[in-house]
């Protein structure tokens, strides 16, 4: 398990979805905890899926 900056713990394997783009991880970690939890519940299989999901949640804010 990995801990984000706000204390949210997400599965270590989830880090692989960030790819080599640490900026994507920073964007994910900058989201509110409720958005992070909702994203973790999504069926994400690739870095592109994660980016799309993050964009959807950013648009909702």
PDB file of N, CA, C, O and CB in Angstrom:
ATOM      1  N   UNK A   1       0.845  -1.181   0.000  1.00  0.00           N
ATOM      2  CA  UNK A   1       0.000   0.000   0.000  1.00  0.00           C
ATOM      3  C   UNK A   1       0.888   1.241   0.000  1.00  0.00           C
ATOM      4  O   UNK A   1       1.986   1.248   0.557  1.00  0.00           O
ATOM      5  CB  UNK A   1      -0.960   0.000   1.222  1.00  0.00           C
ATOM      6  N   UNK A   2       0.390   2.259  -0.625  1.00  0.00           N
ATOM      7  CA  UNK A   2       1.116   3.514  -0.744  1.00  0.00           C
ATOM      8  C   UNK A   2       0.240   4.606  -0.135  1.00  0.00           C
ATOM      9  O   UNK A   2      -0.983   4.579  -0.275  1.00  0.00           O
ATOM     10  CB  UNK A   2       1.481   3.834  -2.245  1.00  0.00           C
ATOM     11  N   UNK A   3       0.859   5.548   0.529  1.00  0.00           N
ATOM     12  CA  UNK A   3       0.112   6.629   1.145  1.00  0.00           C
ATOM     13  C   UNK A   3       0.317   7.908   0.359  1.00  0.00           C
ATOM     14  O   UNK A   3       1.447   8.285   0.046  1.00  0.00           O
ATOM     15  CB  UNK A   3       0.532   6.820   2.607  1.00  0.00           C
ATOM     16  N   UNK A   4      -0.789   8.575   0.042  1.00  0.00           N
ATOM     17  CA  UNK A   4      -0.716   9.851  -0.646  1.00  0.00           C
ATOM     18  C   UNK A   4      -0.458  10.972   0.337  1.00  0.00           C
ATOM     19  O   UNK A   4      -0.323  10.743   1.539  1.00  0.00           O
ATOM     20  CB  UNK A   4      -1.995  10.115  -1.424  1.00  0.00           C
ATOM     21  N   UNK A   5      -0.390  12.193  -0.187  1.00  0.00           N
ATOM     22  CA  UNK A   5      -0.072  13.336   0.659  1.00  0.00           C
ATOM     23  C   UNK A   5      -1.180  13.656   1.649  1.00  0.00           C
ATOM     24  O   UNK A   5      -0.920  14.250   2.695  1.00  0.00           O
ATOM     25  CB  UNK A   5       0.207  14.542  -0.192  1.00  0.00           C
ATOM     26  N   UNK A   6      -2.416  13.269   1.333  1.00  0.00           N
ATOM     27  CA  UNK A   6      -3.508  13.558   2.259  1.00  0.00           C
ATOM     28  C   UNK A   6      -3.814  12.378   3.166  1.00  0.00           C
ATOM     29  O   UNK A   6      -4.806  12.392   3.895  1.00  0.00           O
ATOM     30  CB  UNK A   6      -4.753  13.949   1.490  1.00  0.00           C
ATOM     31  N   UNK A   7      -2.964  11.352   3.124  1.00  0.00           N
ATOM     32  CA  UNK A   7      -3.144  10.207   3.993  1.00  0.00           C
ATOM     33  C   UNK A   7      -3.947   9.082   3.386  1.00  0.00           C
ATOM     34  O   UNK A   7      -4.049   8.007   3.978  1.00  0.00           O
ATOM     35  CB  UNK A   7      -3.785  10.635   5.233  1.00  0.00           C
ATOM     36  N   UNK A   8      -4.528   9.307   2.202  1.00  0.00           N
ATOM     37  CA  UNK A   8      -5.279   8.244   1.541  1.00  0.00           C
ATOM     38  C   UNK A   8      -4.322   7.133   1.154  1.00  0.00           C
ATOM     39  O   UNK A   8      -3.254   7.385   0.597  1.00  0.00           O
ATOM     40  CB  UNK A   8      -6.035   8.778   0.295  1.00  0.00           C
ATOM     41  N   UNK A   9      -4.705   5.917   1.449  1.00  0.00           N
ATOM     42  CA  UNK A   9      -3.869   4.771   1.107  1.00  0.00           C
ATOM     43  C   UNK A   9      -4.464   4.103  -0.118  1.00  0.00           C
ATOM     44  O   UNK A   9      -5.647   3.763  -0.141  1.00  0.00           O
ATOM     45  CB  UNK A   9      -3.756   3.767   2.299  1.00  0.00           C
ATOM     46  N   UNK A  10      -3.624   3.916  -1.146  1.00  0.00           N
ATOM     47  CA  UNK A  10      -4.087   3.246  -2.359  1.00  0.00           C
ATOM     48  C   UNK A  10      -3.179   2.064  -2.652  1.00  0.00           C
ATOM     49  O   UNK A  10      -2.027   2.048  -2.217  1.00  0.00           O
ATOM     50  CB  UNK A  10      -4.120   4.224  -3.562  1.00  0.00           C
ATOM     51  N   UNK A  11      -3.686   1.065  -3.390  1.00  0.00           N
ATOM     52  CA  UNK A  11      -2.897  -0.137  -3.667  1.00  0.00           C
ATOM     53  C   UNK A  11      -1.590   0.193  -4.377  1.00  0.00           C
ATOM     54  O   UNK A  11      -1.557   1.022  -5.287  1.00  0.00           O
ATOM     55  CB  UNK A  11      -3.705  -1.113  -4.507  1.00  0.00           C
ATOM     56  N   UNK A  12      -0.519  -0.462  -3.953  1.00  0.00           N
ATOM     57  CA  UNK A  12       0.797  -0.216  -4.537  1.00  0.00           C
ATOM     58  C   UNK A  12       0.781  -0.457  -6.041  1.00  0.00           C
ATOM     59  O   UNK A  12       1.425   0.276  -6.791  1.00  0.00           O
ATOM     60  CB  UNK A  12       1.851  -1.104  -3.872  1.00  0.00           C
ATOM     61  N   UNK A  13       0.053  -1.477  -6.489  1.00  0.00           N
ATOM     62  CA  UNK A  13      -0.016  -1.783  -7.923  1.00  0.00           C
ATOM     63  C   UNK A  13      -0.626  -0.624  -8.705  1.00  0.00           C
ATOM     64  O   UNK A  13      -0.377  -0.490  -9.902  1.00  0.00           O
ATOM     65  CB  UNK A  13      -0.833  -3.062  -8.160  1.00  0.00           C
ATOM     66  N   UNK A  14      -1.411   0.201  -8.052  1.00  0.00           N
ATOM     67  CA  UNK A  14      -2.023   1.355  -8.710  1.00  0.00           C
ATOM     68  C   UNK A  14      -0.957   2.316  -9.217  1.00  0.00           C
ATOM     69  O   UNK A  14      -1.174   3.028 -10.197  1.00  0.00           O
ATOM     70  CB  UNK A  14      -2.973   2.081  -7.749  1.00  0.00           C
ATOM     71  N   UNK A  15       0.198   2.336  -8.551  1.00  0.00           N
ATOM     72  CA  UNK A  15       1.291   3.225  -8.975  1.00  0.00           C
ATOM     73  C   UNK A  15       1.738   2.929 -10.392  1.00  0.00           C
ATOM     74  O   UNK A  15       2.189   3.830 -11.099  1.00  0.00           O
ATOM     75  CB  UNK A  15       2.477   3.096  -8.029  1.00  0.00           C
ATOM     76  N   UNK A  16       1.617   1.657 -10.826  1.00  0.00           N
ATOM     77  CA  UNK A  16       2.013   1.305 -12.187  1.00  0.00           C
ATOM     78  C   UNK A  16       1.194   2.064 -13.224  1.00  0.00           C
ATOM     79  O   UNK A  16       1.673   2.305 -14.333  1.00  0.00           O
ATOM     80  CB  UNK A  16       1.866  -0.194 -12.406  1.00  0.00           C
ATOM     81  N   UNK A  17      -0.014   2.438 -12.884  1.00  0.00           N
ATOM     82  CA  UNK A  17      -0.863   3.172 -13.814  1.00  0.00           C
ATOM     83  C   UNK A  17      -0.379   4.597 -14.031  1.00  0.00           C
ATOM     84  O   UNK A  17      -0.744   5.233 -15.019  1.00  0.00           O
ATOM     85  CB  UNK A  17      -2.288   3.187 -13.313  1.00  0.00           C
ATOM     86  N   UNK A  18       0.439   5.103 -13.115  1.00  0.00           N
ATOM     87  CA  UNK A  18       0.980   6.443 -13.289  1.00  0.00           C
ATOM     88  C   UNK A  18       2.062   6.459 -14.356  1.00  0.00           C
ATOM     89  O   UNK A  18       2.424   7.521 -14.863  1.00  0.00           O
ATOM     90  CB  UNK A  18       1.534   6.970 -11.971  1.00  0.00           C
ATOM     91  N   UNK A  19       2.580   5.280 -14.699  1.00  0.00           N
ATOM     92  CA  UNK A  19       3.627   5.194 -15.707  1.00  0.00           C
ATOM     93  C   UNK A  19       4.862   5.950 -15.260  1.00  0.00           C
ATOM     94  O   UNK A  19       5.179   6.009 -14.072  1.00  0.00           O
ATOM     95  CB  UNK A  19       3.133   5.734 -17.043  1.00  0.00           C
ATOM     96  N   UNK A  20       5.534   6.512 -16.206  1.00  0.00           N
ATOM     97  CA  UNK A  20       6.747   7.281 -15.908  1.00  0.00           C
ATOM     98  C   UNK A  20       6.419   8.748 -15.640  1.00  0.00           C
ATOM     99  O   UNK A  20       7.312   9.556 -15.385  1.00  0.00           O
ATOM    100  CB  UNK A  20       7.749   7.172 -17.068  1.00  0.00           C
ATOM    101  N   UNK A  21       5.146   9.079 -15.699  1.00  0.00           N
ATOM    102  CA  UNK A  21       4.701  10.461 -15.545  1.00  0.00           C
ATOM    103  C   UNK A  21       4.384  10.754 -14.081  1.00  0.00           C
ATOM    104  O   UNK A  21       3.254  10.558 -13.633  1.00  0.00           O
ATOM    105  CB  UNK A  21       3.467  10.735 -16.427  1.00  0.00           C
ATOM    106  N   UNK A  22       5.378  11.222 -13.346  1.00  0.00           N
ATOM    107  CA  UNK A  22       5.134  11.531 -11.932  1.00  0.00           C
ATOM    108  C   UNK A  22       4.169  12.700 -11.795  1.00  0.00           C
ATOM    109  O   UNK A  22       3.553  12.877 -10.744  1.00  0.00           O
ATOM    110  CB  UNK A  22       6.455  11.850 -11.210  1.00  0.00           C
ATOM    111  N   UNK A  23       4.033  13.496 -12.848  1.00  0.00           N
ATOM    112  CA  UNK A  23       3.068  14.591 -12.825  1.00  0.00           C
ATOM    113  C   UNK A  23       1.648  14.079 -12.700  1.00  0.00           C
ATOM    114  O   UNK A  23       0.812  14.699 -12.043  1.00  0.00           O
ATOM    115  CB  UNK A  23       3.202  15.438 -14.075  1.00  0.00           C
ATOM    116  N   UNK A  24       1.372  12.937 -13.335  1.00  0.00           N
ATOM    117  CA  UNK A  24       0.044  12.331 -13.247  1.00  0.00           C
ATOM    118  C   UNK A  24      -0.239  11.901 -11.808  1.00  0.00           C
ATOM    119  O   UNK A  24      -1.347  12.085 -11.305  1.00  0.00           O
ATOM    120  CB  UNK A  24      -0.072  11.120 -14.208  1.00  0.00           C
ATOM    121  N   UNK A  25       0.755  11.335 -11.161  1.00  0.00           N
ATOM    122  CA  UNK A  25       0.585  10.948  -9.758  1.00  0.00           C
ATOM    123  C   UNK A  25       0.337  12.185  -8.899  1.00  0.00           C
ATOM    124  O   UNK A  25      -0.517  12.163  -8.013  1.00  0.00           O
ATOM    125  CB  UNK A  25       1.828  10.178  -9.246  1.00  0.00           C
ATOM    126  N   UNK A  26       1.073  13.257  -9.155  1.00  0.00           N
ATOM    127  CA  UNK A  26       0.888  14.487  -8.382  1.00  0.00           C
ATOM    128  C   UNK A  26      -0.510  15.064  -8.578  1.00  0.00           C
ATOM    129  O   UNK A  26      -1.123  15.559  -7.632  1.00  0.00           O
ATOM    130  CB  UNK A  26       1.939  15.525  -8.778  1.00  0.00           C
ATOM    131  N   UNK A  27      -1.014  14.995  -9.822  1.00  0.00           N
ATOM    132  CA  UNK A  27      -2.370  15.477 -10.092  1.00  0.00           C
ATOM    133  C   UNK A  27      -3.381  14.639  -9.317  1.00  0.00           C
ATOM    134  O   UNK A  27      -4.295  15.178  -8.693  1.00  0.00           O
ATOM    135  CB  UNK A  27      -2.681  15.431 -11.611  1.00  0.00           C
ATOM    136  N   UNK A  28      -3.210  13.314  -9.358  1.00  0.00           N
ATOM    137  CA  UNK A  28      -4.104  12.422  -8.617  1.00  0.00           C
ATOM    138  C   UNK A  28      -4.067  12.760  -7.128  1.00  0.00           C
ATOM    139  O   UNK A  28      -5.113  12.879  -6.489  1.00  0.00           O
ATOM    140  CB  UNK A  28      -3.711  10.941  -8.844  1.00  0.00           C
ATOM    141  N   UNK A  29      -2.879  12.913  -6.585  1.00  0.00           N
ATOM    142  CA  UNK A  29      -2.742  13.182  -5.152  1.00  0.00           C
ATOM    143  C   UNK A  29      -3.250  14.568  -4.766  1.00  0.00           C
ATOM    144  O   UNK A  29      -3.566  14.805  -3.600  1.00  0.00           O
ATOM    145  CB  UNK A  29      -1.291  13.042  -4.737  1.00  0.00           C
ATOM    146  N   UNK A  30      -3.334  15.483  -5.727  1.00  0.00           N
ATOM    147  CA  UNK A  30      -3.825  16.828  -5.426  1.00  0.00           C
ATOM    148  C   UNK A  30      -5.351  16.898  -5.408  1.00  0.00           C
ATOM    149  O   UNK A  30      -5.926  17.886  -4.951  1.00  0.00           O
ATOM    150  CB  UNK A  30      -3.282  17.816  -6.440  1.00  0.00           C
ATOM    151  N   UNK A  31      -6.003  15.847  -5.906  1.00  0.00           N
ATOM    152  CA  UNK A  31      -7.467  15.817  -5.894  1.00  0.00           C
ATOM    153  C   UNK A  31      -7.972  15.631  -4.467  1.00  0.00           C
ATOM    154  O   UNK A  31      -7.266  15.083  -3.620  1.00  0.00           O
ATOM    155  CB  UNK A  31      -8.003  14.686  -6.808  1.00  0.00           C
ATOM    156  N   UNK A  32      -9.186  16.085  -4.204  1.00  0.00           N
ATOM    157  CA  UNK A  32      -9.775  15.846  -2.880  1.00  0.00           C
ATOM    158  C   UNK A  32      -9.884  14.344  -2.614  1.00  0.00           C
ATOM    159  O   UNK A  32      -9.995  13.545  -3.544  1.00  0.00           O
ATOM    160  CB  UNK A  32     -11.171  16.516  -2.772  1.00  0.00           C
ATOM    161  N   UNK A  33      -9.852  13.980  -1.357  1.00  0.00           N
ATOM    162  CA  UNK A  33      -9.864  12.569  -0.983  1.00  0.00           C
ATOM    163  C   UNK A  33     -11.085  11.837  -1.532  1.00  0.00           C
ATOM    164  O   UNK A  33     -10.974  10.682  -1.944  1.00  0.00           O
ATOM    165  CB  UNK A  33      -9.822  12.433   0.525  1.00  0.00           C
ATOM    166  N   UNK A  34     -12.248  12.490  -1.543  1.00  0.00           N
ATOM    167  CA  UNK A  34     -13.439  11.810  -2.059  1.00  0.00           C
ATOM    168  C   UNK A  34     -13.311  11.507  -3.550  1.00  0.00           C
ATOM    169  O   UNK A  34     -13.793  10.474  -4.013  1.00  0.00           O
ATOM    170  CB  UNK A  34     -14.684  12.661  -1.806  1.00  0.00           C
ATOM    171  N   UNK A  35     -12.669  12.395  -4.302  1.00  0.00           N
ATOM    172  CA  UNK A  35     -12.432  12.150  -5.726  1.00  0.00           C
ATOM    173  C   UNK A  35     -11.433  11.010  -5.906  1.00  0.00           C
ATOM    174  O   UNK A  35     -11.610  10.164  -6.782  1.00  0.00           O
ATOM    175  CB  UNK A  35     -11.916  13.431  -6.424  1.00  0.00           C
ATOM    176  N   UNK A  36     -10.386  10.983  -5.085  1.00  0.00           N
ATOM    177  CA  UNK A  36      -9.403   9.896  -5.164  1.00  0.00           C
ATOM    178  C   UNK A  36     -10.073   8.554  -4.891  1.00  0.00           C
ATOM    179  O   UNK A  36      -9.828   7.577  -5.599  1.00  0.00           O
ATOM    180  CB  UNK A  36      -8.247  10.129  -4.163  1.00  0.00           C
ATOM    181  N   UNK A  37     -10.913   8.506  -3.869  1.00  0.00           N
ATOM    182  CA  UNK A  37     -11.604   7.258  -3.532  1.00  0.00           C
ATOM    183  C   UNK A  37     -12.509   6.816  -4.671  1.00  0.00           C
ATOM    184  O   UNK A  37     -12.570   5.629  -4.992  1.00  0.00           O
ATOM    185  CB  UNK A  37     -12.424   7.423  -2.244  1.00  0.00           C
ATOM    186  N   UNK A  38     -13.212   7.764  -5.286  1.00  0.00           N
ATOM    187  CA  UNK A  38     -14.098   7.431  -6.401  1.00  0.00           C
ATOM    188  C   UNK A  38     -13.295   6.898  -7.584  1.00  0.00           C
ATOM    189  O   UNK A  38     -13.719   5.948  -8.243  1.00  0.00           O
ATOM    190  CB  UNK A  38     -14.919   8.663  -6.825  1.00  0.00           C
ATOM    191  N   UNK A  39     -12.148   7.496  -7.855  1.00  0.00           N
ATOM    192  CA  UNK A  39     -11.291   7.042  -8.953  1.00  0.00           C
ATOM    193  C   UNK A  39     -10.783   5.637  -8.677  1.00  0.00           C
ATOM    194  O   UNK A  39     -10.724   4.807  -9.584  1.00  0.00           O
ATOM    195  CB  UNK A  39     -10.107   8.007  -9.160  1.00  0.00           C
ATOM    196  N   UNK A  40     -10.415   5.366  -7.434  1.00  0.00           N
ATOM    197  CA  UNK A  40      -9.918   4.033  -7.083  1.00  0.00           C
ATOM    198  C   UNK A  40     -10.984   2.957  -7.277  1.00  0.00           C
ATOM    199  O   UNK A  40     -10.655   1.783  -7.451  1.00  0.00           O
ATOM    200  CB  UNK A  40      -9.430   4.020  -5.639  1.00  0.00           C
ATOM    201  N   UNK A  41     -12.249   3.347  -7.248  1.00  0.00           N
ATOM    202  CA  UNK A  41     -13.335   2.386  -7.448  1.00  0.00           C
ATOM    203  C   UNK A  41     -13.628   2.136  -8.927  1.00  0.00           C
ATOM    204  O   UNK A  41     -14.330   1.185  -9.271  1.00  0.00           O
ATOM    205  CB  UNK A  41     -14.593   2.878  -6.755  1.00  0.00           C
ATOM    206  N   UNK A  42     -13.093   2.987  -9.798  1.00  0.00           N
ATOM    207  CA  UNK A  42     -13.310   2.837 -11.236  1.00  0.00           C
ATOM    208  C   UNK A  42     -12.541   1.634 -11.771  1.00  0.00           C
ATOM    209  O   UNK A  42     -11.576   1.178 -11.158  1.00  0.00           O
ATOM    210  CB  UNK A  42     -12.888   4.113 -11.984  1.00  0.00           C
ATOM    211  N   UNK A  43     -12.975   1.134 -12.904  1.00  0.00           N
ATOM    212  CA  UNK A  43     -12.269   0.035 -13.568  1.00  0.00           C
ATOM    213  C   UNK A  43     -11.205   0.642 -14.486  1.00  0.00           C
ATOM    214  O   UNK A  43     -11.464   0.936 -15.653  1.00  0.00           O
ATOM    215  CB  UNK A  43     -13.266  -0.884 -14.379  1.00  0.00           C
ATOM    216  N   UNK A  44     -10.020   0.820 -13.939  1.00  0.00           N
ATOM    217  CA  UNK A  44      -8.922   1.465 -14.662  1.00  0.00           C
ATOM    218  C   UNK A  44      -7.891   0.407 -15.019  1.00  0.00           C
ATOM    219  O   UNK A  44      -7.375  -0.304 -14.156  1.00  0.00           O
ATOM    220  CB  UNK A  44      -8.276   2.609 -13.814  1.00  0.00           C
ATOM    221  N   UNK A  45      -7.600   0.319 -16.323  1.00  0.00           N
ATOM    222  CA  UNK A  45      -6.667  -0.708 -16.787  1.00  0.00           C
ATOM    223  C   UNK A  45      -5.392  -0.148 -17.393  1.00  0.00           C
ATOM    224  O   UNK A  45      -4.448  -0.892 -17.658  1.00  0.00           O
ATOM    225  CB  UNK A  45      -7.340  -1.579 -17.789  1.00  0.00           C
ATOM    226  N   UNK A  46      -5.363   1.160 -17.614  1.00  0.00           N
ATOM    227  CA  UNK A  46      -4.191   1.742 -18.268  1.00  0.00           C
ATOM    228  C   UNK A  46      -3.980   3.172 -17.785  1.00  0.00           C
ATOM    229  O   UNK A  46      -4.834   3.767 -17.127  1.00  0.00           O
ATOM    230  CB  UNK A  46      -4.348   1.710 -19.805  1.00  0.00           C
ATOM    231  N   UNK A  47      -2.816   3.697 -18.134  1.00  0.00           N
ATOM    232  CA  UNK A  47      -2.505   5.087 -17.790  1.00  0.00           C
ATOM    233  C   UNK A  47      -3.509   6.031 -18.457  1.00  0.00           C
ATOM    234  O   UNK A  47      -3.928   7.023 -17.859  1.00  0.00           O
ATOM    235  CB  UNK A  47      -1.056   5.446 -18.216  1.00  0.00           C
ATOM    236  N   UNK A  48      -3.892   5.717 -19.702  1.00  0.00           N
ATOM    237  CA  UNK A  48      -4.865   6.549 -20.423  1.00  0.00           C
ATOM    238  C   UNK A  48      -6.224   6.532 -19.718  1.00  0.00           C
ATOM    239  O   UNK A  48      -6.881   7.568 -19.615  1.00  0.00           O
ATOM    240  CB  UNK A  48      -5.018   6.060 -21.881  1.00  0.00           C
ATOM    241  N   UNK A  49      -6.646   5.357 -19.232  1.00  0.00           N
ATOM    242  CA  UNK A  49      -7.899   5.265 -18.473  1.00  0.00           C
ATOM    243  C   UNK A  49      -7.831   6.161 -17.239  1.00  0.00           C
ATOM    244  O   UNK A  49      -8.788   6.864 -16.915  1.00  0.00           O
ATOM    245  CB  UNK A  49      -8.185   3.798 -18.059  1.00  0.00           C
ATOM    246  N   UNK A  50      -6.696   6.124 -16.563  1.00  0.00           N
ATOM    247  CA  UNK A  50      -6.521   6.936 -15.359  1.00  0.00           C
ATOM    248  C   UNK A  50      -6.584   8.419 -15.702  1.00  0.00           C
ATOM    249  O   UNK A  50      -7.241   9.189 -15.003  1.00  0.00           O
ATOM    250  CB  UNK A  50      -5.186   6.605 -14.670  1.00  0.00           C
ATOM    251  N   UNK A  51      -5.907   8.824 -16.772  1.00  0.00           N
ATOM    252  CA  UNK A  51      -5.931  10.229 -17.185  1.00  0.00           C
ATOM    253  C   UNK A  51      -7.352  10.678 -17.503  1.00  0.00           C
ATOM    254  O   UNK A  51      -7.773  11.760 -17.093  1.00  0.00           O
ATOM    255  CB  UNK A  51      -5.023  10.446 -18.405  1.00  0.00           C
ATOM    256  N   UNK A  52      -8.092   9.844 -18.237  1.00  0.00           N
ATOM    257  CA  UNK A  52      -9.477  10.181 -18.573  1.00  0.00           C
ATOM    258  C   UNK A  52     -10.330  10.325 -17.320  1.00  0.00           C
ATOM    259  O   UNK A  52     -11.133  11.251 -17.204  1.00  0.00           O
ATOM    260  CB  UNK A  52     -10.078   9.116 -19.494  1.00  0.00           C
ATOM    261  N   UNK A  53     -10.150   9.416 -16.400  1.00  0.00           N
ATOM    262  CA  UNK A  53     -10.920   9.435 -15.162  1.00  0.00           C
ATOM    263  C   UNK A  53     -10.606  10.689 -14.343  1.00  0.00           C
ATOM    264  O   UNK A  53     -11.510  11.334 -13.812  1.00  0.00           O
ATOM    265  CB  UNK A  53     -10.632   8.172 -14.336  1.00  0.00           C
ATOM    266  N   UNK A  54      -9.344  11.021 -14.245  1.00  0.00           N
ATOM    267  CA  UNK A  54      -8.941  12.232 -13.519  1.00  0.00           C
ATOM    268  C   UNK A  54      -9.555  13.460 -14.168  1.00  0.00           C
ATOM    269  O   UNK A  54     -10.054  14.344 -13.472  1.00  0.00           O
ATOM    270  CB  UNK A  54      -7.403  12.364 -13.476  1.00  0.00           C
ATOM    271  N   UNK A  55      -9.524  13.525 -15.494  1.00  0.00           N
ATOM    272  CA  UNK A  55     -10.103  14.672 -16.200  1.00  0.00           C
ATOM    273  C   UNK A  55     -11.602  14.784 -15.930  1.00  0.00           C
ATOM    274  O   UNK A  55     -12.112  15.888 -15.739  1.00  0.00           O
ATOM    275  CB  UNK A  55      -9.849  14.555 -17.710  1.00  0.00           C
ATOM    276  N   UNK A  56     -12.309  13.659 -15.913  1.00  0.00           N
ATOM    277  CA  UNK A  56     -13.747  13.685 -15.620  1.00  0.00           C
ATOM    278  C   UNK A  56     -14.003  14.258 -14.227  1.00  0.00           C
ATOM    279  O   UNK A  56     -14.912  15.068 -14.045  1.00  0.00           O
ATOM    280  CB  UNK A  56     -14.348  12.266 -15.729  1.00  0.00           C
ATOM    281  N   UNK A  57     -13.210  13.843 -13.256  1.00  0.00           N
ATOM    282  CA  UNK A  57     -13.416  14.335 -11.892  1.00  0.00           C
ATOM    283  C   UNK A  57     -12.997  15.792 -11.749  1.00  0.00           C
ATOM    284  O   UNK A  57     -13.589  16.532 -10.963  1.00  0.00           O
ATOM    285  CB  UNK A  57     -12.643  13.475 -10.899  1.00  0.00           C
ATOM    286  N   UNK A  58     -11.985  16.210 -12.499  1.00  0.00           N
ATOM    287  CA  UNK A  58     -11.582  17.620 -12.452  1.00  0.00           C
ATOM    288  C   UNK A  58     -12.673  18.503 -13.044  1.00  0.00           C
ATOM    289  O   UNK A  58     -12.895  19.617 -12.569  1.00  0.00           O
ATOM    290  CB  UNK A  58     -10.253  17.834 -13.211  1.00  0.00           C
ATOM    291  N   UNK A  59     -13.361  18.010 -14.083  1.00  0.00           N
ATOM    292  CA  UNK A  59     -14.444  18.776 -14.695  1.00  0.00           C
ATOM    293  C   UNK A  59     -15.641  18.910 -13.761  1.00  0.00           C
ATOM    294  O   UNK A  59     -16.387  19.886 -13.844  1.00  0.00           O
ATOM    295  CB  UNK A  59     -14.877  18.121 -15.998  1.00  0.00           C
ATOM    296  N   UNK A  60     -15.829  17.941 -12.876  1.00  0.00           N
ATOM    297  CA  UNK A  60     -16.941  17.973 -11.926  1.00  0.00           C
ATOM    298  C   UNK A  60     -16.728  19.001 -10.823  1.00  0.00           C
ATOM    299  O   UNK A  60     -17.688  19.428 -10.181  1.00  0.00           O
ATOM    300  CB  UNK A  60     -17.139  16.604 -11.312  1.00  0.00           C
ATOM    301  N   UNK A  61     -15.492  19.400 -10.600  1.00  0.00           N
ATOM    302  CA  UNK A  61     -15.192  20.315  -9.488  1.00  0.00           C
ATOM    303  C   UNK A  61     -15.636  21.718  -9.789  1.00  0.00           C
ATOM    304  O   UNK A  61     -15.460  22.612  -8.961  1.00  0.00           O
ATOM    305  CB  UNK A  61     -13.713  20.312  -9.176  1.00  0.00           C
TER     306      UNK A  61
END
